[in-house]
Amino acid sequence: MAETGASPLPPTPPARSPLFRAEHFVWLTARVLEQRLFAHHFLNGNADPVETALDAYRNEDGGYGHALEPDLRGPVSQPLHAGHALRVLDAIGRCGGQRVERVCRYLTSVSTPDGALPAIRPSQRGYPAAPFIPIVDDPPSELLATGPVVGLLHRNEVWHAWLFRATDFCWHAVESLRESHPYEVQAAVVFLDSASDRPRAEAAADRLGRLVREHRLAALDPERLDSSPVSPGYAPGEHHFPHDYAKTPHSLARAWFTDEEMERSLGFLADEQQEDGGWPVRRRQWAPSAALEARPIVTIEALRTLRAYGHSIG
């Protein structure tokens, strides 16, 4: 007998399919938020329960905390949590209205003097955080934190005063890059994919793609990872692949890679699904809870990328 008030879901995918195995993994290990996201993306679930689950992480200042981004524990709002929240809202088509207006007010309140975002504010001190995210008293603006937020807001045609200076910061940061690392490049791609000045974005993306290839920031042959460098400060084996930059075939980063390179990358991604149905977390694992909560997030991202490129997931 069905539970009273339960949301009806369609039949599960065929047994042994990647999606079936991932679904089992998500129900077994994921937070309520990722369970709701999985149902929305792959089981025709409604977006409302996703918003309800996300609300549990929201603070009175309009920001988000409570380990929404698993590598930052504790209740305090942080820009990286806000970026995570906007990714969720963008994924369900709800990135707008009063909810995003509150987020923008929070972003305004925590911006640096140049109008952009630090990755982490000193208020995190005293709460657990990943050791690779340093906490300093006067944190600088970072493309890593600002680029994805600005890109997602532009993608959803959000207009707010905060965006003007933050957008200028992103243009200057992207066009000034002479060296970088994969996570910063990913942040730049999110910005460029939605920037309103398309010729300027295409030119910046072309230069960034050359930098990625020249500095070997993408592992182009998954079968020869031992010969691929890992960026300084990254964990052993923390490689990045073409699919990590071009998450959809419509991304500007897709032009950085040949069809053969992209297919190898996607094949590697599909093969990375583990015995328990989830995908691995490649970044440094520093606490069991953070690693456990991150894997369903990575799993949903992997399935969405494979589906975007037309790979069968079941």
C-alpha positions as CSV (number, residue, x, y, z in Angstrom):
1,M,0.0,0.0,0.0
2,A,1.4,3.4,-1.0
3,E,2.2,5.8,1.8
4,T,-0.4,8.5,2.2
5,G,0.7,11.8,0.8
6,A,3.8,10.3,-0.9
7,S,4.7,11.8,-4.3
8,P,4.0,9.2,-7.1
9,L,7.1,8.4,-9.1
10,P,7.3,6.6,-12.4
11,P,8.7,3.0,-12.5
12,T,12.4,2.8,-11.8
13,P,14.8,2.3,-14.8
14,P,15.7,-1.2,-16.0
15,A,17.8,-3.2,-13.5
16,R,21.5,-3.1,-14.0
17,S,21.3,0.1,-16.1
18,P,23.6,3.0,-14.9
19,L,20.6,5.0,-13.9
20,F,19.1,2.1,-11.8
21,R,22.4,1.5,-10.0
22,A,22.8,5.3,-9.4
23,E,19.2,5.5,-8.1
24,H,19.9,2.8,-5.5
25,F,23.1,4.6,-4.5
26,V,21.3,7.9,-4.0
27,W,18.5,6.5,-1.9
28,L,21.1,4.7,0.2
29,T,23.5,7.5,0.8
30,A,22.3,11.0,-0.3
31,R,21.0,13.9,1.7
32,V,17.3,14.8,1.2
33,L,18.3,17.6,-1.1
34,E,20.2,15.3,-3.5
35,Q,17.4,12.7,-3.3
36,R,14.9,15.4,-4.4
37,L,17.3,16.6,-7.1
38,F,17.7,13.0,-8.5
39,A,14.0,12.5,-8.6
40,H,13.5,15.8,-10.4
41,H,16.2,15.2,-13.0
42,F,15.6,11.5,-13.7
43,L,12.2,10.4,-12.2
44,N,10.0,13.3,-13.3
45,G,9.9,14.6,-9.8
46,N,8.5,18.1,-9.1
47,A,10.8,21.1,-8.4
48,D,8.9,22.2,-5.3
49,P,10.3,19.5,-3.0
50,V,13.8,20.5,-4.1
51,E,13.2,24.1,-3.1
52,T,11.8,22.9,0.2
53,A,14.9,20.8,0.9
54,L,17.2,23.7,-0.1
55,D,15.4,26.1,2.4
56,A,16.8,24.0,5.3
57,Y,20.2,25.5,4.5
58,R,19.1,29.1,4.2
59,N,20.1,31.7,6.9
60,E,18.4,34.9,8.0
61,D,21.0,37.0,6.2
62,G,19.9,35.6,2.8
63,G,22.9,33.4,2.5
64,Y,23.3,29.6,2.9
65,G,25.3,27.5,5.4
66,H,24.9,24.2,7.3
67,A,27.4,22.3,5.0
68,L,25.4,22.9,1.8
69,E,28.8,22.8,0.2
70,P,30.1,19.7,2.0
71,D,33.7,20.9,2.4
72,L,32.5,23.8,4.6
73,R,30.8,22.6,7.8
74,G,29.0,24.7,10.4
75,P,26.0,27.0,10.2
76,V,27.5,30.3,8.9
77,S,26.7,31.7,5.5
78,Q,29.6,31.6,3.0
79,P,29.8,32.7,-0.7
80,L,30.6,29.1,-1.8
81,H,27.4,27.9,-0.2
82,A,25.5,30.7,-2.1
83,G,27.0,29.5,-5.3
84,H,25.9,26.0,-4.6
85,A,22.4,27.1,-3.8
86,L,22.2,29.0,-7.1
87,R,23.4,25.9,-9.0
88,V,20.5,24.0,-7.5
89,L,18.0,26.7,-8.3
90,D,19.3,27.0,-11.9
91,A,19.1,23.2,-12.3
92,I,15.4,23.2,-11.4
93,G,14.5,26.4,-13.3
94,R,13.8,28.4,-10.2
95,C,16.7,30.9,-10.3
96,G,14.7,34.1,-10.0
97,G,12.2,36.0,-7.9
98,Q,12.4,37.0,-4.3
99,R,14.5,34.0,-3.4
100,V,17.4,35.2,-5.7
101,E,16.8,38.8,-4.7
102,R,17.6,37.8,-1.1
103,V,20.8,36.0,-2.3
104,C,21.9,39.1,-4.2
105,R,21.5,41.2,-1.1
106,Y,23.6,38.7,0.8
107,L,26.3,38.8,-1.9
108,T,26.3,42.6,-1.8
109,S,26.9,42.5,2.0
110,V,29.9,40.1,1.8
111,S,31.6,41.5,-1.3
112,T,35.2,42.8,-1.3
113,P,35.9,46.5,-2.0
114,D,36.2,45.7,-5.8
115,G,32.6,44.3,-5.8
116,A,33.4,40.6,-6.1
117,L,33.4,37.6,-3.8
118,P,36.0,35.9,-1.6
119,A,35.8,32.1,-1.5
120,I,35.5,32.0,2.2
121,R,35.0,34.6,4.9
122,P,36.6,34.7,8.4
123,S,33.3,33.8,10.0
124,Q,34.1,30.2,9.1
125,R,36.9,30.2,11.6
126,G,36.1,27.9,14.5
127,Y,34.0,25.5,12.3
128,P,35.4,22.5,10.4
129,A,36.5,23.2,6.9
130,A,38.6,21.5,4.3
131,P,42.3,22.2,4.8
132,F,42.7,23.2,1.2
133,I,40.3,26.2,1.7
134,P,42.4,28.6,3.7
135,I,40.7,31.0,6.1
136,V,42.3,34.5,6.3
137,D,41.3,37.7,8.0
138,D,41.1,39.8,4.8
139,P,40.2,37.4,2.0
140,P,40.7,38.6,-1.6
141,S,38.2,38.5,-4.5
142,E,38.4,35.2,-6.4
143,L,37.2,34.2,-9.8
144,L,36.7,30.8,-8.3
145,A,33.8,32.1,-6.2
146,T,32.6,35.0,-8.3
147,G,32.6,33.5,-11.9
148,P,30.0,30.8,-11.3
149,V,27.6,33.1,-9.4
150,V,27.7,35.8,-12.0
151,G,27.4,33.3,-14.8
152,L,24.3,31.6,-13.3
153,L,22.6,35.0,-12.6
154,H,23.2,36.1,-16.2
155,R,22.0,32.8,-17.6
156,N,18.7,33.3,-15.7
157,E,18.4,37.0,-16.8
158,V,18.6,38.2,-13.2
159,W,19.3,42.0,-12.9
160,H,20.7,43.4,-9.7
161,A,23.0,46.2,-8.9
162,W,25.6,43.8,-7.5
163,L,26.1,42.3,-10.9
164,F,27.7,45.4,-12.6
165,R,31.0,45.5,-10.7
166,A,31.1,41.7,-10.2
167,T,30.8,41.2,-14.0
168,D,33.6,43.7,-14.6
169,F,35.7,41.8,-12.1
170,C,35.1,38.5,-14.0
171,W,36.0,40.0,-17.4
172,H,39.2,41.4,-16.0
173,A,40.1,38.2,-14.2
174,V,39.4,35.9,-17.1
175,E,41.2,38.1,-19.7
176,S,44.2,38.5,-17.4
177,L,44.8,34.8,-16.8
178,R,48.3,33.7,-17.7
179,E,48.3,30.6,-15.6
180,S,45.5,28.9,-13.8
181,H,44.3,25.6,-12.3
182,P,41.3,23.4,-13.3
183,Y,38.7,24.7,-10.7
184,E,39.4,28.3,-11.6
185,V,39.1,27.4,-15.3
186,Q,35.8,25.7,-14.6
187,A,34.6,28.9,-12.9
188,A,35.6,31.0,-15.9
189,V,33.7,28.7,-18.2
190,V,30.5,29.1,-16.3
191,F,30.9,32.8,-16.5
192,L,31.8,32.9,-20.2
193,D,29.0,30.5,-21.2
194,S,26.4,33.0,-20.1
195,A,28.1,36.4,-20.5
196,S,26.0,38.7,-22.6
197,D,28.8,39.9,-24.8
198,R,29.1,36.8,-27.0
199,P,32.0,37.8,-29.3
200,R,34.0,38.9,-26.3
201,A,33.2,35.6,-24.5
202,E,34.1,33.5,-27.5
203,A,37.5,35.3,-27.8
204,A,38.2,34.9,-24.1
205,A,37.2,31.2,-24.3
206,D,39.5,30.6,-27.3
207,R,42.5,32.0,-25.4
208,L,41.5,30.1,-22.2
209,G,41.3,26.9,-24.2
210,R,44.8,27.4,-25.5
211,L,46.0,28.0,-22.0
212,V,44.4,24.7,-20.8
213,R,46.1,22.7,-23.6
214,E,49.5,24.4,-23.3
215,H,49.6,24.0,-19.5
216,R,48.1,20.4,-19.7
217,L,45.2,21.2,-17.4
218,A,43.1,18.5,-19.1
219,A,43.9,14.8,-19.1
220,L,43.3,13.9,-22.8
221,D,44.1,10.2,-22.6
222,P,42.5,8.5,-19.6
223,E,44.5,5.4,-20.3
224,R,47.8,7.2,-19.6
225,L,47.0,9.2,-16.4
226,D,50.4,8.4,-15.0
227,S,51.9,10.8,-17.6
228,S,49.4,13.5,-16.9
229,P,50.4,16.2,-14.4
230,V,48.2,17.2,-11.5
231,S,48.0,20.8,-10.5
232,P,50.1,22.0,-7.5
233,G,48.2,21.5,-4.2
234,Y,45.8,19.0,-5.7
235,A,45.4,15.4,-4.4
236,P,47.2,12.6,-6.2
237,G,45.0,11.4,-9.0
238,E,42.9,14.7,-9.0
239,H,42.9,14.9,-12.8
240,H,40.4,16.9,-14.8
241,F,39.1,15.8,-18.2
242,P,37.4,17.4,-21.1
243,H,34.0,16.6,-19.8
244,D,34.8,18.5,-16.6
245,Y,35.1,21.7,-18.6
246,A,32.5,21.2,-21.3
247,K,29.7,19.8,-19.2
248,T,27.3,20.1,-22.2
249,P,28.0,20.1,-26.0
250,H,26.8,23.7,-26.0
251,S,29.6,25.0,-23.7
252,L,32.3,27.2,-25.3
253,A,34.8,24.8,-23.8
254,R,33.6,22.1,-26.1
255,A,35.6,23.7,-28.9
256,W,38.8,23.1,-26.9
257,F,38.7,19.3,-27.6
258,T,38.5,17.1,-30.7
259,D,35.6,14.7,-31.1
260,E,37.9,11.8,-30.3
261,E,39.2,13.4,-27.1
262,M,35.6,14.2,-26.0
263,E,34.5,10.6,-26.7
264,R,37.4,9.2,-24.8
265,S,36.6,11.5,-21.9
266,L,32.9,10.6,-21.8
267,G,33.7,6.9,-22.1
268,F,36.0,7.2,-19.1
269,L,33.3,9.1,-17.2
270,A,30.8,6.3,-17.9
271,D,33.2,3.6,-16.8
272,E,33.9,5.5,-13.5
273,Q,30.6,4.4,-12.0
274,Q,31.5,2.2,-9.1
275,E,30.2,-1.1,-7.8
276,D,27.8,0.6,-5.4
277,G,26.3,2.7,-8.3
278,G,27.9,6.0,-7.4
279,W,30.7,8.0,-8.9
280,P,34.0,8.7,-7.0
281,V,35.1,12.1,-5.6
282,R,38.4,12.9,-7.2
283,R,39.4,15.8,-4.9
284,R,41.2,15.4,-1.6
285,Q,39.0,13.6,1.0
286,W,39.5,15.1,4.4
287,A,36.5,14.0,6.4
288,P,34.2,11.0,6.1
289,S,31.0,13.1,6.2
290,A,32.2,15.5,3.5
291,A,33.2,12.6,1.2
292,L,29.9,10.8,1.8
293,E,27.8,13.9,1.1
294,A,29.8,14.8,-2.0
295,R,29.5,11.5,-3.8
296,P,25.7,11.8,-4.6
297,I,26.4,15.3,-5.9
298,V,29.1,14.1,-8.2
299,T,26.9,11.2,-9.3
300,I,24.1,13.4,-10.3
301,E,26.5,15.7,-12.2
302,A,28.0,12.6,-14.0
303,L,24.6,11.4,-15.1
304,R,23.5,14.8,-16.3
305,T,26.7,15.2,-18.4
306,L,26.4,11.8,-20.0
307,R,22.8,12.5,-20.8
308,A,23.6,15.9,-22.3
309,Y,25.9,14.2,-24.8
310,G,23.4,11.6,-25.7
311,H,25.0,8.7,-23.8
312,S,22.5,6.0,-22.8
313,I,22.1,5.9,-19.0
314,G,19.0,3.7,-18.8
